[in-house]
């Protein structure tokens, strides 16, 4: 299960990597025209629409990214199937479609279906598509249906499975959504404790997209609170209105930055450059605009314990700011742009105390995240296992060390390869031969720096042969699995291996 979620987290990194740029475009556009959202400025409209084209379709990006990352061969057919699955469920469960299915007016449809295009549905669609690809991409149909064999079959099967999942969601989704709205209405009367509970569950529900249900209770006029609208209109109570927004500023502007620094500093030396660029881009987007998804999804699935800690700290932040009546608000999200704009409004109450609170939470996040990562060896980005000492991997590794010790003694230098293309092709050829070629290879997939390989018979694997390629090392991870550490160029070696296997 742990490996499954780590792979899911890795799959999300592809779409998450594009979010910081979109967040910055949105933030700058909103700063130019904070009230009209582009209606009063063509430049703002251009930037906002450009950013929203990505942020607004995050669930589609997740459907495609997860389907690629979780499929065995990273094939385009899996990506297409992920998109097909997402379109099936979101079209069937759109407000208009549900009205037709139930024979009622659009206005009578449960509000849950207006939020069906969310990250949770995107991830579910991607996982379904990947599972269908792994199961049906090699299926051969009778001659009469041969055109639909193999990869062409995958989108068809995916759409059929998503029909069944849509039927289940038709009944389950509104129950869950409504329950959350009712829960939010209940805790709204608990003062600063209620604000803390809201902050905790707001973050905890981000992976499912159900945080929208909770947000609607506190931010808008579902239960008469309308925290955002009243704050910006100046129609609330100073020190009270804005209490469900203020506590997010210390987290988004400072807390998550501390977490990013901790993850960067605890990354392995070989990965630090890569992780630094990721964390800087995601951290800047969080600080400036309040868009936290690039940072949160980078550790949400690979380190769920840290994400729960993040949710708890968010709840504490909202409770603290509400207790002291420090308020600020946002029209977009709790980043620097909204902080500067909202701090001048009549209902802003000691907003600069949120900066002091943020600095404290930044240090708190850094200390807690760094301690937990190091103490429990949590595999945050850049810390994935890459130990290449075969003797320390497990009993299987010890057995193979004995079997191939003679081969190791013969290896004094790695093969010298001239050009880049030839280098990757030669590395792949050596690995392919060492693994026992097609007859012994079950599956090969790549992550950031390694090839993850499953074989039929480990006795047929010649690790000595593999070590002659220009690689960092080999690690046996189980009776039928091993990892080959390549480095950041692993994708190109995997592509050359795929060519050999296809032949």
N, C-alpha and C positions, 0 to 999 in steps of 0.2 A: 504493500500500500504506500509506504514511504517513497519507494522508487517511482511509483505511478504519479504521485503528486509532484515529485521533483521534475519528472518529465513534462508534466502539465505546465509547471512554472516555466520551464525552459521553452516550451512551445509558445507561451504568451509573450516572450521577450521580443519576438519578431514584430508583432503589431504594437507593443508597448513602446518600442524604440522610436516610433514616428510621432508619438503623442506630445513630447515636449515642444517641438517646433510648432505644432498646431495650437498648443496652449498659449504660447508666446504671441502668436498672431492674434488670437482672440483677445488676450489681455491688452495688447497695445491698441487694438481697434476699439475696445470698450473704454480705454482711458481717453481716447480722442473724443468719443461720443458716448458718455456714460448713461445718458437718459434716452437718447434716440436709438441706441444700438445700431448705428449706421444710417438711420433715417435722416440725420442732420449733416452727414458728411460722407461723400463718395469714397474718400480714402478709408474711413472707418468701416464703411460697408464692405469694401473690397477685402480688408484684412479679416473682418469678422466672418464673412462668408467663406473665405479661404480656410480659416481655422476650423470653422464649424463643419466643413465638408469631411474633416477627419474625426474630430471629437464627437460630432453628432452621429457618426456611423461607427462608433467604437465597437458596438456589438457585432456588426458585420465583420470588422477586422478580426475580432476574436474568433468568430466562426471559421474564418479562413485560416487564421494562424494556428489554431488548435488542431484543425483537421490535417494540416500539413505536418505539424510537429509530432502528432500522435500516430500518424500512419507509418508503416514500416519503411516505405521507400521514398517518402517526402515527395509524392507524385502530384502533378497538377490535377489529376482526376479526383484525388482526395479533396483538394481545395475547392474544386467545382462542386463536389458533393456537399461540402460544408455550407457553401452558399445556397445550394438547392434546399438543403434541410432547413436553413434559417428562413428562407423565403416561404417555404411551405407553412411553417408554424406561425410566423408573424402575419402572413396573409389570411390564413384560416381564422386566427384569433384576433384580428383587428376589430375595432369597434363596429364597423359597418358589417363585416362578415358575421360576427356574433349576433347582431340584430337580425340578420336574415335567417341564421340557423335556428334561433329561438322564436322567430316570428314576432318580434317586439320592435318598438321604436328605438332609434339610436340613442335618444336621451335616457332610455330606461336601462341601457347596458351598464353593467358594473364598471366602475371607474378603473378597476384593475386592468382591463383590456386596453386601456389607453396607454398603459406602460408595459406592453408585452415586448416591445423592441428594447430589450435590456441585455446587459452583459451575461446574465445567467443563461438566457435562451441562446445567446451566441455560443457560449462555452458548451452547452448541452448539444447544440447542433454540430459543433466541431467534433466532439467526442463520439457522437453517433456516426458521423461520416467516416471518421478514422476507423472505427470498429468495423463498419461495413466494408471499407476498403481492404482492411487486413483479412477479412473473411472471404470476400467475393471477387477480389481483383484477379484471381487466377482461375476462376470457374469457367469451364467450357460448356456451352449449351449445345443442344442438338443442332444439326446443320440448318434446319429451317429457321432457327433463331440465332445462328452463329454471329450475326452482325452485333448482337447485344452481349456477346461473351466478354469476359475479362473486365477491363477497366470501364467499359461502357455500361456494364451492369451496375456498377457501384452507385451512380446518382439515382438510378431507378429504384434500387433497394432502399437507399437512404430516404427517398421521398416517401416510400411506403411505410417505413418505420416511423418517420416523423408524423405521418397521419395518425398513427396509434398514439404517439406521445402528445399530439395536439388534442386528441380526444380526452386524454387524462388531464391535461392542463386546463381544458375547458371547464372542468369541475373543481380542480384543485387550486388553480391560480387565484380565482376570486375569494376563496375561503381564506387562503394565507394572507392575501393582500388586505382584506377586510379585517382580519384578526389583528394585523399590525396597526391599522388605523385606529381600531378600538383601544389597543394597548397604548398607543401614543396619546389618545384622548384621556386615558386614565392617569398616566404619569404627568400630564401637563399641570395638574393641580398640586404637585409635590414641591413647588418652589425650586431652590437650587439643587436639591436632590434629584428632582425630575429632570432638570437640565443635564445633570451628570449622567443619568440613565439614558437620556436621549442621545447624548454624545457617544456613549459606549455602543449602543445598538446601531447608531448611524454608521459607524465604521465597520461593525461586525457584519452588517448586511450588504456592504459594498460589493462583495463577490457575486451576490445573487441579483443585484439590481433592485431588491426590495426596500432599500433605503428611501426610495422615492415615496413609498407609502407612508413611511414615518415622517419624512420631510414635509409632506403635504399637510400634516396635522399642525406642525409648529411654524412653518414658514408662511403658509398660505391660509386661506379663510375657510378651511374644512371644519375646524372646531372653534372658530371665533378668535383665534390667536393672531394670525396674519402678521407674524413678527417682522418679515421683510417689508411688506407693504406699509405697515404702520410706522416703522422706523424711518423709512425714506420720506414718507408723507408728513412726518412730525406730529402724528395724531395719537401717539401712545403716552406712556408714563416714563419720564426720565429715570434711568437706572434700572428699569424693568424691561421695557421694550428693547429688544436686541439681545436679550439674555440667551437666546437659542442660536445666536450667531457669533457673539464675541469670543467665546472660548475656542473657536476654530482657528483664530488668527495665531495664537501662540504655537499651535500644533503645525499648521501649514507653512508658516513663515520661519519657524525656528526648530520645533521638535523633530520633524522629519529630516531636516538638514543635519541635526545631530546623529540621527540614525544612519543617514547616508555616509557621513564621515566615518562612523564606526564600521560600516560594511566595507568601505574602501580600505581602511587601515588594517582590517583583519583578512583582507583578500590575500591570496598567495602572491609572492613577488612576481611570478610570470604573468599573472592576470591583472596586476594593479593598473597598468596603463589602460587596459580595456575597461575595467570597472570604474576608473576615474572619469573617463569620458561619459559613461552612462550616468553615473551619480551626479556629475556636474550639470548635465543637461536636465535631468529629472529634478534635481534640487533647485535649479534656477527657475524652472517652470512652477514648482510648488511655491517658492518664495515670492515670485513676482505676481503670479496669477491665481494661485491657490488650487491649481489642478494637480492633484496628488496621485492620480492613477499610475503614471510612469514609475513612481517610487514604490507605491504600495504593491502593485502587481509584480514588482521585481523580487519581493520576498514573501508575498501572500501565500503561495502554494508550496514553495520550497522550504519555508520556515514558518509554519502556521502558529507556532508558539509565540514568535515575535509579533505576529499580526494581532494576536489576542492581547499581548502586552500593549501594543499600539492603541487598540480599542479602549483598554482600561485607562491609559494615560489621557486619551481624548476625553473620556467621561470625566476624569478628575479635573481637567482643564476647564471644561464647561461649568462644572460645579463651583470651582474656585472663582471664576470671573462673575458668575451669577451671585455667589455669596457676598462678594464685595461690591456688587452693582457696577462693575466696569462694563461698559457697553460700546459696541461699534457694530456696523452692519455691512452687508455686501449685496451687490446686485448681480455679480457674476460668481465670485468665490472669495474665500478669505485669504487673499494675497495682498501684497504691498499696494497695488493699485487701488483696490477697494478700501484698504485701511486709510490711505491718504484722503480719498474722496469722502469717506463716511465720517472721518474724525472731525470734520467741520460742521456737521449737521447738528441741529438743536438737541436731538435726543442722545447724542454721543456723550457718555459720562466717564470722565477720566480715561479716555481711550489709550493714552500713552502708558498707563499702567500695564496694559496688555503687552507692551514691548518688554517691560521688565519681567513680566510673567513668562513671556516667550523665551527670553535669554535663559531663565532658570530651567524651563522645559527642554531647551536645546541641550544643556549640559546633562539633564536627567536622562533624556533619550540616549545620548552618547554613552554615558556611564552604564546604563542598564543593558543596552544593546551589545556593547563591547564585552561586558562581563558574561552575558548569556551566550554569545557566539563563541567566545574562547573557552568558557567553562564547560559547555556541553557540546562543543565542536559542531555547532549548527552550520549546515552547508548553505550559507547565503551566497549570492552571486560572487564568483571568484574563489570559492572555497570547496568546490566539488572535489571529491576524492581523485587524486592523480598520483598517488603513491606508486612508484614504479619498481619498488623493491619486491621482487617476486617471492623472496623467502618469507616476507612478513604478511602476505596477503591472506592465506589460510592453508588448511592441510593440503588442498589440491595443489596450491602453488608450491608447497614443499616437495610434493611428489614430482612435479614437473622440473623443479630445480635439480633433483637427483637424476632424472631421466636425461636432462639436456646439459648437465654440467660440463661434459666434454666439449659440446658445441660452444658454450660460453667462453671457454678458455682459448678457443681458436679465434675469437673475435677481437682483433686489435684495433680496427678502424672501420668506419662506416664507408659505404660506397660513395664515390665522388661522381656527381651527376652534373652535367654542364648547364643546360638551359632549364628554365622554370618548368615548362610543359613536360619536357623529358623527365625532369626530376619527379614530378608527381606521378607520371605514368610508370616510371621504374619502381618507385616506392610501392605503388598499388600492385604491380606485377609480383614483386617479392612477397608482399603480404598475402596476396591471393594464392600463391603457390604454397606458402608456409601454412596457410589455413586448411589446405587439402582440396582447394578449388571447389567447383560447384557441388561435387558429390558430398562434401562435408559441411558446406556453409548453409546455415538455416536462415540467418538474418544478419544484416549489417546496418547500423544506423550511426549517425554522428551527433555529438553534442558540440559544445563550444571548442573543446580542444582534443577530444578523444573519439575513437571509433569504439562503439559497443557492439560486440559480436556474439552470436549464438551459433554453436556448431553441433553436429550430430554426435561426433566421437572426439573427445579431447585427446585421445591417444594418437590421433592422426595429425594433430597440430604440431608443427615443427617450430617451436619458439626460437630456437637457435637461428633458423632461417629468417624468421621475421625480424629478429634483432639486427640482421645485416642491412636492413633498410635504414634510411636516414630518419629515424624516429627517436623519441625521447625515452621510450620504454614500454614494457608489457606488464600487465597485471591480470592474473587469473582471479576471477571473482566468483566462480561456482563450478559445478561439475560439467556444465555445458557452455559456460560464458567466460569471456575474457574482454579486456579493454586494451587498446593500443593507443598510447599517448603520442599524438602527432604535434600538437601546438595549434596556433590560431589559423593555420592553413589547412585544417583538417577537412574542410568542405571539398577542396580540390582533389584530395586523395580519395575521398569517398566517391566523388563523381567518376574518377578513373576506375575505381573498383566496380562501380555500377556498370560501366561499359564492359568490363571483362565478364561480369556475371551475365549481362544481357546477351553476350555473344554465345 
